[in-house]
């Protein structure tokens, strides 16, 4: 993204953070059974926010 020696802009960081959040949420929903064994009720709480 920022090959010209400049630091990544706020917009680039925002896009990266949004993508990471979407991927993390998707992974948690797909791995819901394993996560629920570690943190009981976590996936139902997560789904209530979506």
N, C-alpha and C positions, 0 to 999 in steps of 0.2 A: 504494500500500500504506500508507505512513505519511504521510498528508496532514495530520495534526494537529500538525506541527512537531517531533515526536519523531524521533529517529534510528531506522532500521529495526532490529528486534530481531535477536538471534542466530538465531532460528528462520527469519525471513525471509531473512537472508543465506545460511543453510544451504540453503534451498530454491532460491534463485537460483543458488548455486554448483553444486548437483546438476543443475539443468536445463541450465546452461551446459556442464557436463562431458558430459552425455548428448548434447547437440546437437553438441559438438565431436567426440566419439567417432563419432557417426553420420556426420558430414560427412567425417571422415578415412576411414571405411570406404567411403563412397560414392565418394570421390575417390581411391581407393587407387592407381590406376594413375599418376596425376599425382604423388602423394606418393612412390610408389616410385621415380619418376625422380629426385626430389630427394634422397630418403633411402632408398637401396636396403635392402630387407628390413624396412622400418618396419611395413608393414601385417601381415606375418606375425608380427612381434613383438607388435603390438597385439592380433591375434586370439588369440595364445597366452595373453594376460592375460584374455580375455573368456570 
